[in-house]
Amino acid sequence: MKTQDPIHVDLTTEQAAEYLNVSHPFLISLLEEKKLQYATVGSHRRVRVADLQAFREGDDKQRETILRELAADAQLNGHGY
């Protein structure tokens, strides 16, 4: 029996939402807004673990950039950070 590399595994939308720690409706909105790729199997959507990892990494980088900008702005304006 051949095992699949976990990065190439497809998850259900419920599993994908759990993986990203977001609500199922929020995940569906990401799919519908084409912010996250998916495949359709019959009438069900499947999301690759690799795509979820890439999305999470991009989201983390964006969040880090925003936090750095906020901290720099707070220091510049004397807010004690």
MMTF fields as JSON, N, C-alpha, C and O atoms, coordinates in Angstrom:
{
  "mmtfVersion": "1.0.0",
  "mmtfProducer": "UNKNOWN",
  "numBonds": 323,
  "numAtoms": 324,
  "numGroups": 81,
  "numChains": 1,
  "numModels": 1,
  "chainsPerModel": [1],
  "groupsPerChain": [81],
  "chainIdList": ["A"],
  "bondAtomList": [4, 2, 8, 6, 12, 10, 16, 14, 20, 18, 24, 22, 28, 26, 32, 30, 36, 34, 40, 38, 44, 42, 48, 46, 52, 50, 56, 54, 60, 58, 64, 62, 68, 66, 72, 70, 76, 74, 80, 78, 84, 82, 88, 86, 92, 90, 96, 94, 100, 98, 104, 102, 108, 106, 112, 110, 116, 114, 120, 118, 124, 122, 128, 126, 132, 130, 136, 134, 140, 138, 144, 142, 148, 146, 152, 150, 156, 154, 160, 158, 164, 162, 168, 166, 172, 170, 176, 174, 180, 178, 184, 182, 188, 186, 192, 190, 196, 194, 200, 198, 204, 202, 208, 206, 212, 210, 216, 214, 220, 218, 224, 222, 228, 226, 232, 230, 236, 234, 240, 238, 244, 242, 248, 246, 252, 250, 256, 254, 260, 258, 264, 262, 268, 266, 272, 270, 276, 274, 280, 278, 284, 282, 288, 286, 292, 290, 296, 294, 300, 298, 304, 302, 308, 306, 312, 310, 316, 314, 320, 318],
  "bondOrderList": [1, 1, 1, 1, 1, 1, 1, 1, 1, 1, 1, 1, 1, 1, 1, 1, 1, 1, 1, 1, 1, 1, 1, 1, 1, 1, 1, 1, 1, 1, 1, 1, 1, 1, 1, 1, 1, 1, 1, 1, 1, 1, 1, 1, 1, 1, 1, 1, 1, 1, 1, 1, 1, 1, 1, 1, 1, 1, 1, 1, 1, 1, 1, 1, 1, 1, 1, 1, 1, 1, 1, 1, 1, 1, 1, 1, 1, 1, 1, 1],
  "groupList": [{"groupName": "MET", "atomNameList": ["N", "CA", "C", "O"], "elementList": ["N", "C", "C", "O"], "formalChargeList": [0, 0, 0, 0], "bondAtomList": [1, 0, 2, 1, 3, 2], "bondOrderList": [1, 1, 2], "singleLetterCode": "M", "chemCompType": "L-PEPTIDE LINKING"}, {"groupName": "LYS", "atomNameList": ["N", "CA", "C", "O"], "elementList": ["N", "C", "C", "O"], "formalChargeList": [0, 0, 0, 0], "bondAtomList": [1, 0, 2, 1, 3, 2], "bondOrderList": [1, 1, 2], "singleLetterCode": "K", "chemCompType": "L-PEPTIDE LINKING"}, {"groupName": "THR", "atomNameList": ["N", "CA", "C", "O"], "elementList": ["N", "C", "C", "O"], "formalChargeList": [0, 0, 0, 0], "bondAtomList": [1, 0, 2, 1, 3, 2], "bondOrderList": [1, 1, 2], "singleLetterCode": "T", "chemCompType": "L-PEPTIDE LINKING"}, {"groupName": "GLN", "atomNameList": ["N", "CA", "C", "O"], "elementList": ["N", "C", "C", "O"], "formalChargeList": [0, 0, 0, 0], "bondAtomList": [1, 0, 2, 1, 3, 2], "bondOrderList": [1, 1, 2], "singleLetterCode": "Q", "chemCompType": "L-PEPTIDE LINKING"}, {"groupName": "ASP", "atomNameList": ["N", "CA", "C", "O"], "elementList": ["N", "C", "C", "O"], "formalChargeList": [0, 0, 0, 0], "bondAtomList": [1, 0, 2, 1, 3, 2], "bondOrderList": [1, 1, 2], "singleLetterCode": "D", "chemCompType": "L-PEPTIDE LINKING"}, {"groupName": "PRO", "atomNameList": ["N", "CA", "C", "O"], "elementList": ["N", "C", "C", "O"], "formalChargeList": [0, 0, 0, 0], "bondAtomList": [1, 0, 2, 1, 3, 2], "bondOrderList": [1, 1, 2], "singleLetterCode": "P", "chemCompType": "L-PEPTIDE LINKING"}, {"groupName": "ILE", "atomNameList": ["N", "CA", "C", "O"], "elementList": ["N", "C", "C", "O"], "formalChargeList": [0, 0, 0, 0], "bondAtomList": [1, 0, 2, 1, 3, 2], "bondOrderList": [1, 1, 2], "singleLetterCode": "I", "chemCompType": "L-PEPTIDE LINKING"}, {"groupName": "HIS", "atomNameList": ["N", "CA", "C", "O"], "elementList": ["N", "C", "C", "O"], "formalChargeList": [0, 0, 0, 0], "bondAtomList": [1, 0, 2, 1, 3, 2], "bondOrderList": [1, 1, 2], "singleLetterCode": "H", "chemCompType": "L-PEPTIDE LINKING"}, {"groupName": "VAL", "atomNameList": ["N", "CA", "C", "O"], "elementList": ["N", "C", "C", "O"], "formalChargeList": [0, 0, 0, 0], "bondAtomList": [1, 0, 2, 1, 3, 2], "bondOrderList": [1, 1, 2], "singleLetterCode": "V", "chemCompType": "L-PEPTIDE LINKING"}, {"groupName": "LEU", "atomNameList": ["N", "CA", "C", "O"], "elementList": ["N", "C", "C", "O"], "formalChargeList": [0, 0, 0, 0], "bondAtomList": [1, 0, 2, 1, 3, 2], "bondOrderList": [1, 1, 2], "singleLetterCode": "L", "chemCompType": "L-PEPTIDE LINKING"}, {"groupName": "GLU", "atomNameList": ["N", "CA", "C", "O"], "elementList": ["N", "C", "C", "O"], "formalChargeList": [0, 0, 0, 0], "bondAtomList": [1, 0, 2, 1, 3, 2], "bondOrderList": [1, 1, 2], "singleLetterCode": "E", "chemCompType": "L-PEPTIDE LINKING"}, {"groupName": "ALA", "atomNameList": ["N", "CA", "C", "O"], "elementList": ["N", "C", "C", "O"], "formalChargeList": [0, 0, 0, 0], "bondAtomList": [1, 0, 2, 1, 3, 2], "bondOrderList": [1, 1, 2], "singleLetterCode": "A", "chemCompType": "L-PEPTIDE LINKING"}, {"groupName": "TYR", "atomNameList": ["N", "CA", "C", "O"], "elementList": ["N", "C", "C", "O"], "formalChargeList": [0, 0, 0, 0], "bondAtomList": [1, 0, 2, 1, 3, 2], "bondOrderList": [1, 1, 2], "singleLetterCode": "Y", "chemCompType": "L-PEPTIDE LINKING"}, {"groupName": "ASN", "atomNameList": ["N", "CA", "C", "O"], "elementList": ["N", "C", "C", "O"], "formalChargeList": [0, 0, 0, 0], "bondAtomList": [1, 0, 2, 1, 3, 2], "bondOrderList": [1, 1, 2], "singleLetterCode": "N", "chemCompType": "L-PEPTIDE LINKING"}, {"groupName": "SER", "atomNameList": ["N", "CA", "C", "O"], "elementList": ["N", "C", "C", "O"], "formalChargeList": [0, 0, 0, 0], "bondAtomList": [1, 0, 2, 1, 3, 2], "bondOrderList": [1, 1, 2], "singleLetterCode": "S", "chemCompType": "L-PEPTIDE LINKING"}, {"groupName": "PHE", "atomNameList": ["N", "CA", "C", "O"], "elementList": ["N", "C", "C", "O"], "formalChargeList": [0, 0, 0, 0], "bondAtomList": [1, 0, 2, 1, 3, 2], "bondOrderList": [1, 1, 2], "singleLetterCode": "F", "chemCompType": "L-PEPTIDE LINKING"}, {"groupName": "GLY", "atomNameList": ["N", "CA", "C", "O"], "elementList": ["N", "C", "C", "O"], "formalChargeList": [0, 0, 0, 0], "bondAtomList": [1, 0, 2, 1, 3, 2], "bondOrderList": [1, 1, 2], "singleLetterCode": "G", "chemCompType": "PEPTIDE LINKING"}, {"groupName": "ARG", "atomNameList": ["N", "CA", "C", "O"], "elementList": ["N", "C", "C", "O"], "formalChargeList": [0, 0, 0, 0], "bondAtomList": [1, 0, 2, 1, 3, 2], "bondOrderList": [1, 1, 2], "singleLetterCode": "R", "chemCompType": "L-PEPTIDE LINKING"}],
  "groupTypeList": [0, 1, 2, 3, 4, 5, 6, 7, 8, 4, 9, 2, 2, 10, 3, 11, 11, 10, 12, 9, 13, 8, 14, 7, 5, 15, 9, 6, 14, 9, 9, 10, 10, 1, 1, 9, 3, 12, 11, 2, 8, 16, 14, 7, 17, 17, 8, 17, 8, 11, 4, 9, 3, 11, 15, 17, 10, 16, 4, 4, 1, 3, 17, 10, 2, 6, 9, 17, 10, 9, 11, 11, 4, 11, 3, 9, 13, 16, 7, 16, 12],
  "groupIdList": [1, 2, 3, 4, 5, 6, 7, 8, 9, 10, 11, 12, 13, 14, 15, 16, 17, 18, 19, 20, 21, 22, 23, 24, 25, 26, 27, 28, 29, 30, 31, 32, 33, 34, 35, 36, 37, 38, 39, 40, 41, 42, 43, 44, 45, 46, 47, 48, 49, 50, 51, 52, 53, 54, 55, 56, 57, 58, 59, 60, 61, 62, 63, 64, 65, 66, 67, 68, 69, 70, 71, 72, 73, 74, 75, 76, 77, 78, 79, 80, 81],
  "secStructList": [7, 7, 7, 7, 7, 4, 4, 4, 7, 3, 3, 3, 2, 2, 2, 2, 2, 2, 2, 2, 6, 7, 7, 2, 2, 2, 2, 2, 2, 2, 2, 2, 6, 6, 1, 1, 7, 7, 3, 3, 3, 6, 6, 3, 3, 3, 3, 3, 2, 2, 2, 2, 2, 2, 2, 2, 2, 2, 2, 2, 2, 2, 2, 2, 2, 2, 2, 2, 2, 2, 2, 2, 2, 2, 2, 2, 6, 6, 7, 7, 7],
  "xCoordList": [0.843, 0.0, 0.89, 1.843, 0.575, 1.341, 0.756, -0.453, 1.622, 1.135, 1.39, 2.39, 0.479, 0.597, 1.391, 1.318, 2.156, 2.841, 1.753, 0.876, 1.781, 0.711, 0.465, -0.656, 1.471, 1.306, 0.393, -0.18, 0.256, -0.56, -1.95, -2.692, -2.298, -3.597, -4.65, -4.398, -5.828, -6.958, -7.836, -8.13, -8.253, -9.112, -10.508, -10.688, -11.484, -12.827, -12.794, -11.825, -13.834, -13.862, -13.926, -13.372, -14.586, -14.626, -13.219, -12.803, -12.49, -11.128, -10.212, -9.36, -10.396, -9.575, -9.825, -8.883, -11.078, -11.409, -10.753, -10.214, -10.802, -10.173, -8.652, -8.039, -8.054, -6.609, -6.183, -5.151, -6.975, -6.663, -7.172, -6.881, -7.938, -8.539, -9.473, -9.43, -10.313, -11.327, -12.677, -12.748, -13.734, -15.064, -15.264, -14.618, -16.15, -16.468, -17.01, -16.575, -17.958, -18.442, -17.325, -17.333, -16.368, -15.253, -14.401, -13.989, -14.137, -13.359, -14.083, -13.455, -15.374, -16.154, -16.046, -15.945, -16.066, -15.923, -14.547, -14.431, -13.502, -12.165, -12.151, -11.527, -12.836, -12.902, -13.674, -13.238, -14.81, -15.655, -14.996, -15.234, -14.165, -13.443, -12.139, -11.363, -11.911, -10.717, -9.414, -8.385, -9.472, -8.277, -7.565, -6.438, -8.253, -7.729, -8.224, -9.412, -7.311, -7.68, -8.368, -8.149, -9.2, -9.849, -10.193, -10.195, -10.481, -10.937, -12.32, -12.665, -13.095, -14.423, -14.413, -13.97, -14.905, -15.033, -16.519, -17.08, -17.146, -18.6, -19.175, -18.935, -19.924, -20.464, -19.752, -20.199, -18.645, -17.92, -16.604, -15.93, -16.254, -14.981, -13.905, -14.155, -12.704, -11.544, -10.413, -10.222, -9.67, -8.578, -7.288, -7.252, -6.235, -4.944, -4.255, -4.311, -3.61, -2.852, -1.778, -1.539, -1.13, -0.084, -0.646, 0.02, -1.853, -2.477, -2.832, -2.715, -3.263, -3.579, -2.312, -2.331, -1.214, 0.049, 0.516, 0.936, 0.446, 0.874, 0.007, 0.519, -1.299, -2.206, -1.867, -1.787, -1.67, -1.371, -0.044, 0.059, 0.965, 2.257, 2.129, 2.699, 1.394, 1.174, 0.411, 0.722, -0.584, -1.387, -0.534, -0.645, 0.318, 1.207, 2.174, 2.409, 2.737, 3.667, 2.968, 3.518, 1.759, 1.0, 0.69, 0.81, 0.297, -0.023, 1.228, 1.154, 2.369, 3.619, 4.004, 4.444, 3.84, 4.147, 3.267, 3.754, 1.989, 1.05, 1.402, 1.364, 1.743, 2.097, 3.362, 3.443, 4.344, 5.575, 5.271, 5.806, 4.405, 4.033, 3.301, 3.545, 2.42, 1.695, 2.646, 2.536, 3.58, 4.548, 5.434, 5.705, 5.879, 6.725, 5.947, 6.483, 4.69, 3.842, 3.631, 3.661, 3.418, 3.221, 4.478, 4.389, 5.647, 6.902, 7.099, 7.495, 6.826, 6.993, 6.104, 6.488, 4.94, 3.975, 4.002, 3.123, 5.006, 5.183, 4.131, 3.747, 3.652, 2.624, 3.211, 2.48, 4.53, 5.155, 5.394, 5.548, 5.435, 5.719, 7.128, 7.56],
  "yCoordList": [-1.185, 0.0, 1.251, 1.346, 2.175, 3.401, 4.494, 4.722, 5.172, 6.267, 7.584, 7.748, 8.51, 9.828, 10.757, 10.693, 11.627, 12.698, 13.602, 14.037, 13.901, 14.704, 16.043, 16.551, 16.612, 17.908, 17.819, 18.824, 16.619, 16.427, 15.874, 15.501, 15.822, 15.307, 16.394, 17.567, 15.99, 16.907, 16.772, 15.664, 17.918, 17.93, 18.424, 19.164, 18.006, 18.553, 20.006, 20.436, 20.75, 22.145, 22.232, 23.162, 21.289, 21.27, 21.049, 21.737, 20.092, 19.82, 21.011, 21.353, 21.641, 22.796, 23.951, 24.632, 24.178, 25.242, 24.959, 25.863, 23.721, 23.34, 23.531, 24.005, 23.168, 23.315, 24.771, 25.065, 25.686, 27.116, 27.777, 28.942, 27.01, 27.529, 28.708, 29.74, 28.52, 29.509, 28.806, 27.577, 29.585, 28.986, 28.436, 28.88, 27.484, 26.912, 27.975, 28.027, 28.842, 29.89, 30.834, 31.27, 31.149, 32.015, 31.322, 31.95, 30.037, 29.286, 29.286, 29.489, 29.063, 29.064, 30.423, 30.492, 31.504, 32.832, 32.988, 33.613, 32.435, 32.474, 31.732, 32.182, 30.604, 29.818, 30.582, 30.66, 31.14, 31.854, 33.132, 33.55, 33.763, 34.971, 34.633, 35.521, 33.332, 32.822, 33.221, 33.409, 33.346, 33.621, 32.321, 32.324, 31.225, 29.899, 28.946, 28.927, 28.159, 27.241, 25.995, 25.595, 25.402, 24.143, 23.373, 23.915, 22.1, 21.248, 20.744, 20.65, 20.427, 19.889, 18.395, 17.966, 17.618, 16.174, 15.885, 15.906, 15.616, 15.494, 16.862, 17.815, 16.972, 18.275, 18.831, 19.809, 18.202, 18.603, 19.283, 18.921, 20.266, 20.972, 20.286, 19.818, 20.241, 19.695, 20.707, 21.349, 20.843, 21.818, 21.062, 20.24, 21.349, 20.691, 21.274, 22.477, 20.403, 20.83, 21.831, 22.807, 21.605, 22.519, 23.919, 24.904, 24.023, 25.335, 25.994, 27.211, 25.196, 25.732, 26.25, 27.308, 25.504, 25.936, 27.241, 28.157, 27.329, 28.547, 29.728, 30.825, 29.514, 30.587, 31.042, 32.24, 30.087, 30.421, 31.177, 32.141, 30.745, 31.437, 32.867, 33.79, 33.055, 34.395, 35.269, 36.448, 34.69, 35.424, 35.803, 36.915, 34.882, 35.161, 36.292, 37.171, 36.276, 37.326, 38.682, 39.694, 38.69, 39.936, 40.47, 41.669, 39.591, 39.988, 40.544, 41.546, 39.891, 40.354, 41.742, 42.594, 41.966, 43.272, 44.361, 45.434, 44.083, 45.062, 45.352, 46.506, 44.316, 44.523, 45.365, 46.227, 45.116, 45.917, 47.381, 48.287, 47.602, 48.971, 49.665, 50.842, 48.955, 49.524, 49.851, 50.909, 48.942, 49.176, 50.382, 51.217, 50.462, 51.599, 52.905, 53.911, 52.886, 54.084, 54.472, 55.655, 53.477, 53.753, 54.365, 55.293, 53.849, 54.418, 55.838, 56.73, 56.031, 57.348, 58.392, 59.552, 57.966, 58.893, 58.855, 59.42, 58.192, 58.201, 57.455, 57.892, 56.333, 55.56, 54.469, 53.625, 54.485, 53.583, 52.161, 51.29, 51.88, 50.509, 50.403, 49.328],
  "zCoordList": [0.0, 0.0, 0.0, 0.774, -0.85, -1.0, -0.102, -0.105, 0.669, 1.504, 0.793, 0.094, 0.981, 0.361, 1.245, 2.472, 0.598, 1.302, 1.87, 1.123, 3.185, 3.791, 3.103, 3.137, 2.491, 1.845, 0.62, 0.198, 0.051, -1.142, -0.825, -1.734, 0.434, 0.854, 0.691, 0.967, 0.24, 0.125, 1.364, 1.814, 1.909, 3.09, 2.729, 1.762, 3.513, 3.358, 3.827, 4.453, 3.53, 3.97, 5.498, 6.086, 6.135, 7.607, 8.164, 9.096, 7.594, 8.042, 7.766, 8.586, 6.599, 6.236, 7.196, 7.601, 7.563, 8.516, 9.863, 10.502, 10.282, 11.544, 11.467, 12.423, 10.35, 10.14, 10.275, 10.878, 9.714, 9.782, 11.066, 11.338, 11.849, 13.078, 12.787, 13.457, 11.773, 11.409, 11.333, 11.343, 11.259, 11.14, 9.727, 8.778, 9.607, 8.302, 7.352, 6.201, 7.792, 6.885, 6.41, 5.259, 7.294, 6.894, 5.837, 4.861, 6.026, 5.032, 3.688, 2.649, 3.698, 2.459, 1.774, 0.549, 2.555, 1.945, 1.306, 0.252, 1.919, 1.315, -0.022, -0.983, -0.073, -1.313, -2.384, -3.532, -2.01, -2.973, -3.472, -4.606, -2.63, -3.036, -3.762, -4.115, -3.98, -4.663, -3.97, -4.62, -2.652, -1.867, -1.494, -1.0, -1.743, -1.438, -2.519, -2.842, -3.074, -4.154, -3.595, -2.452, -4.437, -4.075, -5.343, -6.448, -5.146, -6.241, -5.872, -4.694, -6.872, -6.629, -6.931, -7.996, -5.98, -6.141, -6.015, -4.92, -7.149, -7.149, -6.841, -7.582, -5.765, -5.364, -4.136, -3.538, -3.767, -2.563, -2.903, -3.868, -2.099, -2.283, -1.449, -0.338, -2.014, -1.314, -1.406, -2.439, -0.321, -0.252, 0.072, 0.988, -0.687, -0.452, 0.771, 1.025, 1.517, 2.69, 2.274, 2.985, 1.138, 0.657, 0.442, 0.76, -0.089, -0.307, 1.026, 1.169, 1.994, 3.317, 4.001, 4.63, 3.878, 4.469, 3.842, 4.549, 2.526, 1.829, 2.24, 2.46, 2.344, 2.765, 4.179, 4.449, 5.076, 6.478, 6.587, 7.345, 5.837, 5.865, 5.347, 5.929, 4.271, 3.734, 4.706, 4.874, 5.343, 6.327, 7.532, 8.048, 7.982, 9.109, 8.776, 9.605, 7.568, 7.151, 7.094, 7.529, 6.557, 6.475, 7.873, 8.124, 8.766, 10.142, 10.837, 11.548, 10.627, 11.234, 10.718, 11.491, 9.423, 8.835, 9.449, 9.804, 9.569, 10.144, 11.602, 12.03, 12.366, 13.769, 13.909, 14.784, 13.052, 13.091, 12.775, 13.414, 11.778, 11.415, 12.562, 12.831, 13.229, 14.364, 15.513, 16.132, 15.796, 16.874, 16.547, 17.41, 15.295, 14.877, 15.002, 15.466, 14.589, 14.684, 16.145, 16.484, 17.013, 18.433, 19.044, 19.848, 18.667, 19.186, 18.678, 19.429, 17.425, 16.81, 17.49, 17.641, 17.885, 18.492, 20.026, 20.677, 20.594, 22.05, 22.833, 23.918, 22.307, 23.015, 23.897, 24.415, 24.068, 25.042, 24.608, 25.464, 23.319, 22.873, 22.398, 21.982]
}
